[in-house]
Amino acid sequence: MNITLSDEQLAIAESARAFLDEHGSSARLRAAIESADGWDAEQWRAMAQEMGWLGVAAPERFGGSDLGLVELAILHEEAGRTLTAAPLFPTLGLALPALMSAGCEARQAEFLPRLIEGEIRAAVCLTGASGAPVPGDVAIHLTADGDGWTLNGTAEYVLMGHAANLLIVIARIEGTTGWEGLSLLALAADRPGISVERLTSLDLTRPFSRVRFDQVRVSDDALLGAPGQAAYAIRRMLAVGTVMLAAEQLGGAERTLEITTEYAKQRVQFGRVIGSFQAIKHKLADMMMAVESARSALYYAVRLLDVPDEMEEAAAVAGACCSEAFLQCAGDAIQIHGGIGFTWEHDAHLYFKRARASAALLGGPSHHYEAVAGLMGLDEASEPAT
């Protein structure tokens, strides 16, 4: 398999990096963090209307450019370099695959054109208080109620839920377990009975929210596909989401390596730049090896996302490799920077917090390794997950 990017894909990466150099500075990121909204609305508008990012993986019939998942991964990788404070990943990395995989043409026609224009900002309600990956802790319950349904429960750790106006909800029909009985719904965030509470989060650049559903009445029109039959769509969403999150993690790891390498070339200690010390050289070399290994795993996985029998395993490998690479690089960056790396003014802590938070978002490295073992039949007690 050839995982080398084409000239057109390299041009997309170059264009995205130039855009984020202008619209994704550290000062702008910190301003977004400290704003009342907690995210960069102007950057989001520019992504949609000036750059056309939101339609990269959407079908042409809905106004997208239908380029593909490699191009979508490229955008996530570049966004990860700057810790973008916009709902790019929850909207394109999770909600878009859910809408596309559920196969509901009417809902796609309703939502995708507005998503591509930047009007829709989505968040996905994945899990409950334990944070266990799906299907382990689906906290929203769907109960038949006359000619419709009632939703109850509380979703925790909803990424950028405070910025969303559309919620993609994983709900379980009462009395079912495992992957059976899971449904996907698309609901307006301001629907009666839904409340969103922004939480104090480790990652200041991309906070979590708590979303409560209290006797929320819905009709069959709110469902993406048949009730209780969303297992494949959810697994597809989680596989694509894991890979796009991995792309972000790769971008963050690469950027921390670059920042740290530049610092090691300039910082003088004991009469020499610290980059000349063998211990620092070894650290930087290990960081580079982690980044390059993660890159190979990522773009291998992207190309297997359209192979149903292999997408989950490849996604899990990419998730583990890229998560570990980002954690390693962000941690080593602080160590090599020394005292300044622990200060609020330096960006090292922002990357470290993003690395920690993203590692827990769709399951950390250990979860992904267990998923690979289960999918390969190496752990018969482990149910494949994603």
Sine and cosine of phi, psi and omega as CSV:
sin_phi,cos_phi,sin_psi,cos_psi,sin_omega,cos_omega
0.00,0.00,0.75,-0.67,0.02,-1.00
-1.00,-0.01,0.90,-0.43,-0.01,-1.00
-0.96,-0.28,0.23,0.97,0.04,-1.00
-0.97,0.26,0.68,-0.73,0.03,-1.00
-0.96,0.28,0.61,-0.80,0.04,-1.00
-0.97,0.25,0.17,-0.98,0.04,-1.00
-0.87,0.50,-0.63,0.78,0.01,-1.00
-0.91,0.41,-0.65,0.76,0.02,-1.00
-0.93,0.36,-0.61,0.79,0.08,-1.00
-0.90,0.43,-0.58,0.82,0.04,-1.00
-0.92,0.39,-0.62,0.79,0.06,-1.00
-0.89,0.46,-0.69,0.73,0.02,-1.00
-0.89,0.46,-0.67,0.74,0.00,-1.00
-0.90,0.43,-0.68,0.74,0.02,-1.00
-0.90,0.43,-0.67,0.74,0.01,-1.00
-0.90,0.43,-0.64,0.77,0.00,-1.00
-0.92,0.40,-0.64,0.77,0.03,-1.00
-0.90,0.44,-0.67,0.75,0.03,-1.00
-0.88,0.48,-0.71,0.70,-0.04,-1.00
-0.96,0.27,-0.43,0.90,0.13,-0.99
-0.88,0.48,-0.56,0.83,-0.01,-1.00
-1.00,0.05,-0.63,0.78,-0.13,-0.99
-0.95,-0.30,0.06,1.00,-0.08,-1.00
-0.75,-0.66,0.58,0.81,-0.02,-1.00
-0.92,0.39,0.30,-0.96,0.04,-1.00
-0.87,0.49,-0.65,0.76,-0.01,-1.00
-0.89,0.46,-0.65,0.76,0.00,-1.00
-0.93,0.36,-0.63,0.77,0.05,-1.00
-0.87,0.49,-0.71,0.70,-0.01,-1.00
-0.92,0.39,-0.55,0.83,0.07,-1.00
-0.90,0.43,-0.64,0.77,0.04,-1.00
-0.91,0.42,-0.66,0.75,0.02,-1.00
-0.86,0.52,-0.66,0.75,-0.10,-1.00
-1.00,0.06,-0.11,0.99,-0.02,-1.00
-0.97,0.25,0.28,-0.96,0.00,-1.00
-0.90,0.43,-0.59,0.81,-0.02,-1.00
-0.97,0.23,-0.50,0.87,0.02,-1.00
0.98,0.21,0.27,0.96,0.07,-1.00
-0.41,-0.91,0.23,-0.97,-0.14,-0.99
-0.99,-0.17,1.00,-0.05,-0.05,-1.00
-0.92,0.40,-0.59,0.80,-0.01,-1.00
-0.93,0.38,-0.63,0.77,0.06,-1.00
-0.89,0.46,-0.66,0.75,0.03,-1.00
-0.88,0.47,-0.70,0.72,0.02,-1.00
-0.87,0.49,-0.69,0.73,-0.01,-1.00
-0.92,0.40,-0.62,0.78,0.05,-1.00
-0.85,0.53,-0.66,0.75,-0.06,-1.00
-0.98,0.20,-0.80,0.61,-0.22,-0.98
-1.00,-0.04,-0.48,0.88,0.01,-1.00
-1.00,-0.09,-0.63,0.78,-0.10,-1.00
-0.98,-0.17,-0.36,0.93,-0.01,-1.00
0.94,0.34,0.39,0.92,-0.07,-1.00
-0.90,0.44,-0.59,0.81,-0.18,-0.98
-0.95,0.31,-0.22,0.97,0.03,-1.00
-0.97,-0.25,0.13,0.99,-0.10,-0.99
-0.84,0.55,-0.67,0.74,-0.06,-1.00
-0.95,-0.32,0.22,0.98,-0.01,-1.00
-0.99,-0.11,0.52,-0.86,-0.03,-1.00
-0.89,0.45,0.50,-0.87,-0.01,-1.00
-0.89,0.46,-0.53,0.85,-0.06,-1.00
-0.91,0.42,-0.29,0.96,0.05,-1.00
-0.97,-0.25,0.10,1.00,0.01,-1.00
0.98,-0.21,0.06,1.00,0.02,-1.00
-1.00,0.06,0.06,-1.00,0.02,-1.00
-0.98,-0.18,-0.20,0.98,0.13,-0.99
0.80,0.59,0.67,0.74,-0.01,-1.00
-0.97,0.23,-0.68,0.74,0.06,-1.00
0.74,-0.67,0.02,-1.00,-0.09,-1.00
-0.98,0.21,-0.44,0.90,0.08,-1.00
-0.89,0.46,-0.72,0.70,0.01,-1.00
-0.91,0.42,-0.60,0.80,0.05,-1.00
-0.91,0.42,-0.63,0.77,0.05,-1.00
-0.90,0.43,-0.62,0.79,0.04,-1.00
-0.86,0.51,-0.70,0.71,0.00,-1.00
-0.90,0.43,-0.65,0.76,0.04,-1.00
-0.92,0.40,-0.61,0.79,0.04,-1.00
-0.89,0.46,-0.71,0.70,0.00,-1.00
-0.92,0.40,-0.62,0.78,0.04,-1.00
-0.90,0.44,-0.58,0.81,0.02,-1.00
-0.91,0.42,-0.45,0.89,0.02,-1.00
-0.91,0.42,-0.52,0.86,-0.08,-1.00
-0.94,-0.34,0.11,0.99,-0.01,-1.00
0.81,0.59,0.74,0.67,-0.12,-0.99
-0.75,0.66,0.80,-0.60,0.00,-1.00
-1.00,-0.07,0.81,0.58,0.05,-1.00
-0.67,-0.75,0.42,-0.91,-0.10,-0.99
-0.98,0.19,0.72,0.69,-0.04,-1.00
-0.92,0.40,-0.79,0.61,-0.05,-1.00
-0.91,0.41,-0.75,0.66,0.00,-1.00
-0.88,0.47,-0.51,0.86,-0.02,-1.00
-0.99,0.15,-0.78,0.62,-0.07,-1.00
-1.00,-0.02,-0.53,0.85,-0.05,-1.00
-0.99,0.12,-0.43,0.90,-0.04,-1.00
-0.86,-0.52,-0.82,0.57,-0.10,-0.99
-0.92,0.38,-0.69,0.73,-0.01,-1.00
-0.87,0.50,-0.75,0.66,0.06,-1.00
-0.86,0.51,-0.56,0.83,0.04,-1.00
-0.90,0.43,-0.72,0.69,0.00,-1.00
-0.90,0.44,-0.62,0.78,-0.02,-1.00
-0.97,0.26,-0.57,0.82,-0.10,-0.99
-0.99,0.16,-0.46,0.89,-0.05,-1.00
-0.94,0.34,-0.32,0.95,0.10,-0.99
0.94,0.33,0.43,0.90,0.00,-1.00
-0.99,-0.15,0.99,-0.10,-0.11,-0.99
-0.86,0.51,-0.64,0.77,-0.04,-1.00
-0.90,0.44,-0.67,0.74,0.00,-1.00
-0.95,0.31,-0.56,0.83,0.08,-1.00
-0.88,0.48,-0.71,0.71,0.01,-1.00
-0.91,0.42,-0.50,0.87,0.01,-1.00
-0.96,0.26,-0.66,0.75,-0.17,-0.99
-0.98,-0.19,-0.62,0.79,-0.18,-0.98
-0.89,0.45,-0.69,0.72,0.04,-1.00
-0.85,0.52,-0.62,0.78,0.01,-1.00
-0.95,0.31,-0.56,0.83,0.07,-1.00
-0.91,0.42,-0.70,0.71,-0.03,-1.00
-0.88,0.47,-0.57,0.82,0.01,-1.00
-0.98,0.20,-0.15,0.99,-0.01,-1.00
1.00,0.00,0.03,1.00,0.00,-1.00
-0.94,0.34,-0.60,0.80,0.00,-1.00
-1.00,-0.09,0.76,-0.65,0.15,-0.99
-0.85,-0.52,0.87,-0.49,-0.17,-0.99
-0.95,-0.30,0.42,-0.91,0.17,-0.98
-0.67,-0.74,0.43,-0.90,-0.07,-1.00
-0.88,-0.48,0.80,-0.60,0.04,-1.00
-1.00,0.00,0.97,-0.26,-0.17,-0.99
-0.98,-0.21,-0.66,0.75,-0.27,-0.96
-0.55,-0.83,0.16,-0.99,0.02,-1.00
-0.98,-0.20,-0.45,-0.89,-0.15,-0.99
-0.91,0.42,-0.52,0.85,-0.04,-1.00
-0.96,0.29,-0.39,0.92,-0.05,-1.00
0.97,0.26,0.14,0.99,-0.02,-1.00
-0.90,0.44,0.67,-0.74,0.00,-1.00
-0.87,0.49,0.48,-0.88,0.06,-1.00
-0.85,0.52,0.66,-0.75,0.11,0.99
-1.00,-0.08,0.31,0.95,-0.14,-0.99
-0.90,0.43,-0.60,0.80,-0.09,-1.00
-0.59,-0.81,0.94,0.34,0.10,-1.00
-1.00,0.08,0.93,-0.37,-0.20,-0.98
-1.00,-0.08,-0.15,0.99,-0.01,-1.00
-0.99,-0.16,0.78,-0.62,-0.07,-1.00
-0.92,-0.38,0.67,-0.74,-0.06,-1.00
-0.93,-0.38,0.87,-0.49,-0.06,-1.00
-0.86,-0.51,0.75,-0.66,0.06,-1.00
-0.88,0.47,0.70,-0.72,-0.08,-1.00
-0.56,-0.83,1.00,-0.04,-0.04,-1.00
0.90,0.43,-0.82,-0.57,0.01,-1.00
-1.00,-0.07,0.24,0.97,0.00,-1.00
-0.60,-0.80,-0.52,-0.85,-0.08,-1.00
-0.62,-0.79,0.40,-0.92,0.10,-1.00
-0.84,-0.55,0.73,-0.68,0.02,-1.00
-0.97,-0.26,0.72,-0.69,0.10,-0.99
-0.62,-0.79,0.52,-0.86,0.05,-1.00
0.71,-0.71,0.04,-1.00,-0.02,-1.00
-0.75,-0.66,0.83,-0.55,0.08,-1.00
-1.00,-0.09,0.77,-0.63,0.03,-1.00
-0.97,-0.24,0.29,-0.96,0.13,-0.99
0.82,0.57,0.69,0.72,0.03,-1.00
-1.00,0.10,0.93,-0.38,-0.13,-0.99
-0.92,0.40,0.86,-0.51,0.02,-1.00
0.82,0.58,0.58,0.81,0.04,-1.00
-0.88,0.48,-0.48,0.88,-0.01,-1.00
-0.92,0.38,-0.38,0.93,-0.02,-1.00
-1.00,-0.10,-0.10,1.00,-0.15,-0.99
-1.00,0.04,0.57,-0.82,0.20,-0.98
-0.91,-0.42,-0.03,1.00,0.11,-0.99
-0.73,-0.68,0.76,-0.65,0.03,-1.00
-0.93,-0.37,0.80,-0.59,0.18,-0.98
-0.99,-0.11,0.86,-0.51,-0.18,-0.98
-0.89,-0.45,0.79,-0.61,0.19,-0.98
-1.00,-0.03,0.86,-0.52,-0.03,-1.00
-0.77,-0.64,0.51,-0.86,-0.01,-1.00
-0.94,-0.33,0.76,-0.64,0.11,-0.99
-0.94,0.35,0.72,-0.69,-0.05,-1.00
-0.80,0.60,0.71,-0.71,0.07,-1.00
1.00,-0.02,0.06,1.00,-0.01,-1.00
-0.94,-0.33,0.30,-0.95,0.01,-1.00
-0.66,-0.75,0.23,-0.97,0.05,-1.00
0.87,0.49,-0.59,-0.81,-0.01,-1.00
-0.98,0.18,-0.23,0.97,0.02,-1.00
-0.96,0.27,0.61,-0.80,0.10,-0.99
0.99,0.16,0.18,0.98,0.03,-1.00
-1.00,0.04,0.65,-0.76,0.01,-1.00
-0.80,-0.60,0.41,-0.91,0.12,-0.99
-0.91,-0.42,0.70,-0.72,0.04,-1.00
-0.75,-0.66,0.47,-0.88,0.10,-0.99
-0.87,-0.50,0.88,-0.47,-0.11,-0.99
-0.73,-0.68,0.61,-0.79,0.13,-0.99
-0.90,0.43,0.66,-0.75,-0.07,-1.00
-0.92,0.38,-0.37,0.93,-0.01,-1.00
-0.99,-0.12,0.28,0.96,0.02,-1.00
-0.90,0.44,0.62,-0.78,0.03,-1.00
-0.82,0.57,0.72,-0.70,-0.01,-1.00
0.99,-0.11,-0.17,0.99,0.02,-1.00
-0.97,-0.24,0.77,-0.64,0.08,-1.00
-0.78,-0.63,0.63,-0.77,-0.04,-1.00
-0.87,-0.50,0.81,-0.59,0.01,-1.00
-0.88,-0.48,0.88,-0.47,0.04,-1.00
-0.96,0.29,0.73,-0.68,-0.06,-1.00
-0.97,-0.25,0.42,-0.91,0.17,-0.99
-0.97,0.25,0.86,-0.51,-0.15,-0.99
-0.86,-0.51,0.44,-0.90,0.07,-1.00
-0.86,0.51,-0.72,0.70,0.01,-1.00
-1.00,0.08,0.98,-0.22,-0.05,-1.00
-0.93,0.36,-0.38,0.92,-0.07,-1.00
-0.98,0.19,-0.27,0.96,-0.09,-1.00
-0.44,-0.90,0.98,0.18,-0.13,-0.99
-0.94,0.34,0.32,-0.95,0.13,-0.99
-0.99,-0.12,0.30,-0.95,0.08,-1.00
-0.72,-0.69,0.31,-0.95,0.15,-0.99
-0.95,-0.32,0.77,-0.63,-0.03,-1.00
-0.88,-0.48,0.86,-0.51,-0.01,-1.00
-0.97,-0.25,0.64,-0.77,0.06,-1.00
-0.86,-0.50,0.90,-0.43,-0.07,-1.00
-0.85,-0.53,0.98,-0.18,0.01,-1.00
0.79,0.61,0.77,0.63,0.00,-1.00
-0.99,0.10,0.92,-0.40,-0.01,-1.00
-1.00,0.09,0.76,-0.65,0.03,-1.00
-0.69,-0.73,0.40,-0.92,0.09,-1.00
-0.98,-0.21,0.04,-1.00,0.04,-1.00
-0.88,0.48,-0.40,0.92,-0.01,-1.00
-0.90,0.44,-0.40,0.92,-0.01,-1.00
-0.98,0.21,-0.28,0.96,-0.04,-1.00
-0.98,0.17,0.63,-0.77,0.14,-0.99
-0.99,-0.10,1.00,-0.06,-0.07,-1.00
1.00,-0.07,-0.15,-0.99,-0.05,-1.00
-0.96,0.27,0.57,-0.82,0.01,-1.00
-0.88,0.47,0.72,-0.69,0.04,-1.00
0.97,0.24,0.12,0.99,-0.08,-1.00
-0.85,-0.52,0.54,0.84,-0.12,-0.99
-0.98,-0.19,0.24,0.97,-0.10,-1.00
-0.84,0.54,-0.75,0.67,-0.04,-1.00
-0.91,0.41,-0.69,0.72,-0.01,-1.00
-0.87,0.49,-0.63,0.77,0.01,-1.00
-0.93,0.36,-0.68,0.73,0.00,-1.00
-0.91,0.42,-0.62,0.79,0.06,-1.00
-0.90,0.43,-0.71,0.71,0.03,-1.00
-0.86,0.52,-0.69,0.72,-0.03,-1.00
-0.93,0.36,-0.58,0.81,0.04,-1.00
-0.91,0.41,-0.75,0.66,0.03,-1.00
-0.90,0.45,-0.69,0.73,0.00,-1.00
-0.88,0.48,-0.66,0.75,0.03,-1.00
-0.88,0.48,-0.66,0.75,-0.01,-1.00
-0.94,0.34,-0.65,0.76,0.01,-1.00
-0.94,0.35,-0.59,0.81,0.11,-0.99
-0.90,0.43,-0.64,0.77,0.05,-1.00
-0.88,0.48,-0.61,0.79,0.04,-1.00
-0.89,0.45,-0.68,0.73,0.09,-1.00
-0.86,0.51,-0.70,0.71,-0.01,-1.00
-0.89,0.46,-0.64,0.77,0.06,-1.00
-0.88,0.48,-0.70,0.71,0.03,-1.00
-0.87,0.49,-0.68,0.73,0.03,-1.00
-0.90,0.43,-0.65,0.76,0.02,-1.00
-0.90,0.45,-0.70,0.71,-0.01,-1.00
-0.90,0.45,-0.65,0.76,-0.02,-1.00
-0.93,0.37,-0.64,0.77,0.04,-1.00
-0.91,0.41,-0.57,0.82,0.08,-1.00
-0.89,0.46,-0.70,0.71,-0.01,-1.00
-0.90,0.44,-0.73,0.68,-0.01,-1.00
-0.87,0.49,-0.68,0.73,-0.06,-1.00
-0.95,0.33,-0.61,0.79,0.04,-1.00
-0.89,0.46,-0.69,0.72,0.03,-1.00
-0.89,0.46,-0.65,0.76,0.02,-1.00
-0.90,0.44,-0.67,0.74,-0.02,-1.00
-0.91,0.42,-0.40,0.92,0.04,-1.00
-0.99,0.17,-0.33,0.94,-0.11,-0.99
-0.95,-0.32,-0.53,0.85,-0.10,-1.00
-0.96,0.29,0.83,-0.56,-0.02,-1.00
-0.97,-0.25,0.76,-0.65,0.06,-1.00
-0.56,-0.83,0.70,-0.71,-0.05,-1.00
0.84,0.54,0.56,0.83,0.09,-1.00
0.98,0.18,0.14,0.99,-0.01,-1.00
-0.64,-0.77,0.46,-0.89,0.13,-0.99
-0.91,0.40,0.63,-0.77,-0.13,-0.99
-0.92,0.39,-0.38,0.93,0.04,-1.00
-0.91,0.41,-0.22,0.98,0.03,-1.00
-1.00,0.10,-0.18,0.98,0.01,-1.00
-0.99,0.17,0.68,-0.74,-0.10,-1.00
-0.87,0.50,-0.62,0.79,-0.02,-1.00
-0.88,0.47,-0.64,0.77,0.03,-1.00
-0.94,0.34,-0.65,0.76,0.05,-1.00
-0.85,0.53,-0.68,0.73,-0.01,-1.00
-0.90,0.43,-0.67,0.74,0.03,-1.00
-0.86,0.51,-0.75,0.66,-0.03,-1.00
-0.91,0.42,-0.62,0.78,0.03,-1.00
-0.90,0.43,-0.65,0.76,0.03,-1.00
-0.91,0.42,-0.64,0.77,0.05,-1.00
-0.88,0.47,-0.70,0.71,0.00,-1.00
-0.89,0.46,-0.67,0.74,0.02,-1.00
-0.89,0.46,-0.64,0.77,0.03,-1.00
-0.90,0.44,-0.67,0.74,0.00,-1.00
-0.90,0.44,-0.73,0.68,-0.06,-1.00
-0.93,0.36,-0.60,0.80,0.07,-1.00
-0.90,0.43,-0.66,0.75,0.03,-1.00
-0.90,0.44,-0.62,0.78,0.00,-1.00
-0.88,0.48,-0.69,0.72,0.02,-1.00
-0.89,0.46,-0.70,0.71,0.00,-1.00
-0.89,0.45,-0.64,0.77,-0.04,-1.00
-0.90,0.45,-0.82,0.57,-0.13,-0.99
-0.97,0.26,-0.34,0.94,0.21,-0.98
-0.92,0.39,-0.70,0.71,-0.03,-1.00
-0.91,0.41,-0.65,0.76,-0.01,-1.00
-0.83,0.56,-0.67,0.75,-0.06,-1.00
-0.97,0.25,-0.20,0.98,0.06,-1.00
-0.98,-0.20,0.03,1.00,-0.01,-1.00
-0.92,0.40,-0.38,0.92,0.03,-1.00
-1.00,-0.07,0.19,0.98,0.07,-1.00
-0.94,-0.35,0.99,-0.13,-0.15,-0.99
-0.79,0.61,-0.62,0.79,-0.06,-1.00
-0.97,0.26,-0.22,0.97,-0.08,-1.00
-0.86,-0.51,-0.17,0.99,-0.16,-0.99
-0.90,0.44,-0.64,0.76,-0.08,-1.00
-0.94,0.34,-0.66,0.75,0.02,-1.00
-0.90,0.43,-0.72,0.69,0.00,-1.00
-0.90,0.44,-0.64,0.77,0.02,-1.00
-0.90,0.44,-0.65,0.76,0.00,-1.00
-0.91,0.43,-0.65,0.76,0.04,-1.00
-0.89,0.46,-0.72,0.69,0.02,-1.00
-0.89,0.45,-0.66,0.75,0.02,-1.00
-0.87,0.49,-0.69,0.73,0.00,-1.00
-0.92,0.39,-0.75,0.67,-0.07,-1.00
-0.90,0.43,-0.72,0.70,-0.07,-1.00
-0.96,0.29,-0.58,0.82,0.06,-1.00
-0.90,0.44,-0.72,0.70,0.02,-1.00
-0.90,0.44,-0.64,0.77,-0.01,-1.00
-0.89,0.45,-0.68,0.73,-0.02,-1.00
-0.92,0.38,-0.69,0.72,0.04,-1.00
-0.87,0.50,-0.70,0.72,0.00,-1.00
-0.90,0.44,-0.75,0.66,-0.07,-1.00
-0.93,0.37,-0.65,0.76,0.00,-1.00
-0.92,0.40,-0.63,0.77,0.04,-1.00
-0.93,0.37,-0.70,0.71,0.01,-1.00
-0.92,0.39,-0.52,0.85,0.03,-1.00
-0.87,0.50,-0.69,0.72,0.03,-1.00
-0.90,0.43,-0.67,0.74,-0.01,-1.00
-0.89,0.45,-0.69,0.72,-0.04,-1.00
-0.95,0.32,-0.56,0.83,0.04,-1.00
-0.94,0.33,-0.38,0.92,0.00,-1.00
0.94,0.34,-0.63,-0.78,-0.11,-0.99
-0.83,0.55,-0.66,0.75,-0.05,-1.00
-0.91,0.41,-0.44,0.90,0.01,-1.00
-0.93,0.37,-0.26,0.97,0.00,-1.00
-0.99,-0.12,0.01,1.00,-0.07,-1.00
-1.00,0.04,0.43,-0.90,0.05,-1.00
-0.90,0.44,-0.58,0.82,-0.10,-1.00
-0.93,0.36,-0.45,0.89,0.00,-1.00
-1.00,0.07,0.53,-0.85,-0.06,-1.00
-0.98,0.18,-0.10,0.99,-0.09,-1.00
-0.84,0.55,-0.64,0.77,-0.04,-1.00
-0.93,0.36,-0.49,0.87,0.03,-1.00
-0.91,0.41,-0.67,0.74,0.04,-1.00
-0.92,0.38,-0.63,0.77,0.00,-1.00
-0.90,0.43,-0.68,0.74,0.00,-1.00
-0.92,0.38,-0.63,0.78,0.07,-1.00
-0.89,0.45,-0.66,0.75,0.00,-1.00
-0.87,0.49,-0.70,0.72,-0.01,-1.00
-0.92,0.40,-0.72,0.70,-0.05,-1.00
-0.92,0.39,-0.67,0.74,-0.04,-1.00
-0.94,0.34,-0.47,0.88,0.04,-1.00
-0.91,0.42,-0.44,0.90,-0.02,-1.00
-1.00,-0.10,-0.13,0.99,-0.21,-0.98
-0.93,0.38,-0.80,0.60,0.00,-1.00
-0.90,-0.43,0.41,0.91,-0.05,-1.00
0.97,-0.25,0.75,-0.66,0.00,-1.00
-0.98,0.22,-0.04,-1.00,-0.02,-1.00
-0.81,0.59,-0.65,0.76,-0.03,-1.00
-0.89,0.45,-0.63,0.77,0.06,-1.00
-0.88,0.47,-0.69,0.72,-0.02,-1.00
-0.92,0.40,-0.63,0.78,0.04,-1.00
-0.90,0.43,-0.64,0.77,0.06,-1.00
-0.90,0.44,-0.61,0.79,0.03,-1.00
-0.90,0.45,-0.69,0.73,0.03,-1.00
-0.88,0.48,-0.70,0.71,0.01,-1.00
-0.87,0.50,-0.68,0.73,0.01,-1.00
-0.91,0.41,-0.68,0.73,-0.01,-1.00
-0.92,0.38,-0.47,0.88,0.02,-1.00
-1.00,0.00,-0.02,1.00,0.00,-1.00
0.97,0.23,0.30,0.95,-0.01,-1.00
-1.00,0.08,-0.26,0.97,0.00,-1.00
-0.71,-0.71,1.00,-0.03,-0.11,-0.99
-0.91,0.42,-0.39,0.92,-0.02,-1.00
-0.99,0.12,-0.17,0.99,-0.08,-1.00
-0.99,-0.14,0.82,-0.58,0.07,-1.00
-0.98,0.19,0.75,-0.67,0.01,-1.00
-0.83,0.56,0.71,-0.70,0.05,-1.00
-0.58,-0.81,0.27,-0.96,-0.10,-1.00
-0.99,0.11,0.00,0.00,0.00,0.00
